[in-house]
Amino acid sequence: MSNIKKAIVFLAGISLYASAHAVPVFYSGTGNYYEYVSDSVLSTEAQAAAAANSYLGTTGYLATILDAGENTFITNLISGPAWIGLSDAAVEGEWRWVDGPEAGDLAVYTNWSAGEPNDYISGEDYTQIRTNGTWNDHGLPHFPTYRHGYVVEYSPVPAPTTLALLGMGLAGFGFIRRKRLTQD
């Protein structure tokens, strides 16, 4: 196969992959990156699926939505209902974040649809965000076949080179300051 044909096949493969897995998008309100994955998974599979993703050297987790701005950002990112990382599976009625830096924390900000969460037929323990930005409790245990996409959040940490450059910059300022003090 010629190099041109190989390049075309390679680019076609990247295009197919990219259509299923979008490049994470930065949200300045949190300093984090977010990715909507349209793969249909069960509510209980979404957490593991999110953790199987990584970006900028950090492992993903189901999105934790902490304010209205973040909710709007994620709403604009999704094209269908999507699991987020909020669940009351451990204790009914206690909606806690399952992953990420907020893991185990009770949700302070929520955007439930009218009448939600309602624990329909005593069996909705996971949260989906709808395309209108409202939330719904759904999923297992009562809905064992209900599948849809999910939102992955990444909380990147500064790369070691960034920290090293910052340290060198601070050391340089210290050197200049010391030099000026000794000259005076």
N, C-alpha and C positions, 0 to 999 in steps of 0.2 A: 504494500500500500504506500502511495507517495506521501511525502510529508504534508502536503496540502490537504489530502484526504484525511490523514490522521488528525490534523489541526481542526478540520471541520467536525469530525466525529467527537473530538474532545470538547469543543465549544458547544456542540449540541447536548452533550452529556451535562455540562455545567448549566446550561439553560434549563434543562429538565429538572435538575436538582434545585436550582434557584427558584423555580416556579412553585415547588412544594415547600421550600424552606427559605423564607425571606431573610435578608440581612437584617440583624437587629437594628432598631432605630433608637437614637439617643433622645432622652427627655431631660431638658435642663432643669426642670423643677425638682428632680430627685438626683440627677447626676448618674442615672442608671440607663441601661439599654433594655429594650423590650422587643419581643418577637411573637407574632401570632403564628401558630402552627395549625394548619387546617386539617391535619390528620385526625380522623375520628377515633377517639379513645373513650373508655369508661372513666367515670369520675375518679375511681381508685387507681387507674393506670396513668392518669395525667401527671401525678406527682413524680413518679419514676421516669416518665417520658421527659418531663422538664429537666430533671436532674441528669438525664443522659446527654443534654446539650451543654456546650460550653462556648464562651466568646471572650476574647481578650484575656484568656487564661483563667477565667472564673466559671464555675459551674452554675448552670441555670437553676431556677426554682419557680414554682407557680407564683404568678404575680401577687404582690401584696399591695392593695390600693389604700393609701393613707389619707387622701384628700380629694376634693372635687376636681382639681386641676389634673391630677394623675388619672382619675376616672375618665375625664373627657379625652385625655391623650390616648388611653387604651381603647376607648370606644371608637375613636377615629382610626385605630389600627386594625380592628377586627372586621371580618366580612360575614360573620355568623356567630351564633352563641359560642362562648368559650369558657372553659373552666378557669377559675382563679383559685388562689390558695387559701380559701376560707372554708372551715368545716366545723360542724358541731358533733362529729362522730364520737368524740371522746365523752362529752357530757351534753346531753340534749339541751338546746337553747343557749349554750355558751359558744358563741362563734369566735373561733381562734384561728390565727394564721398558722399554717402547717409547716412552712419552710421559710428560708431566708433569714435575714437579721431579726425579723419580728416573730420567728417561730415560737409558738406557745402564748403569744400576747393576745388578749381579747381585742377584737376590732373596735376601734373608737369611731372611725368614720365608716358609715355604710350608705348604700344607695338602693335599698330594697324597693322592688315594685310594690304597688299598693296590695295589701293583704299578704305580703311575704315578710319574713319566712313563715311558712304555714305547716311545715312538716307533714305534708299531705299523706294520709294513710300511714302515719307514724313511720315514715321511711325516706326522708329527703335530708341527707347529711352533708351535701357538698354545694358549692356555690358556682353559678354560671353568671357571666355578665352578658347581657343581651346587646344587640346592635343599637338600641336606643339608650344604652348606658345604665339601665336599671339592672338590679340583681334579682336572682331567683334561686331558692333552695331547690335542689333536684338531685338526681342520681341515686346511688345506692343508699340503703338496701332495697327500696321499693321498685326502682326502675333499673333492673339488671342489664337492659340492652340499650339504654340511652347513651349514645356516643356523640361527641362533637370535638371541635378543636380546643386549644388551650393557649394561654398567654404565658410566655416564659419571661422572667425578669433576670437581669444580670447586674450585679453590683461590683463593677470592676474596681480593683485597688490600683494605686499608682504603680507603674512598673519600676523595678529596682533602678533602672537607668534614670528614670525621672527623679527618684529620690536621691540618687548619686549626684545628678546635676544640681539639684537644689542644695545639697550639702556643700558641693564645690563652690556654688555661688555665695552661700553664707560665709564660707571660709574666706573667700576672696574679699568680701566686704569687711570681715574682721581684720584681714591683713592690711587693707587700705586704711581702716580706722586707726589701727595700731601705729602704722607708719606716720599718719598725720599727727597723732598724739606725741610721738617721739620727736617730731620736727618742731613742735611748738614749745 
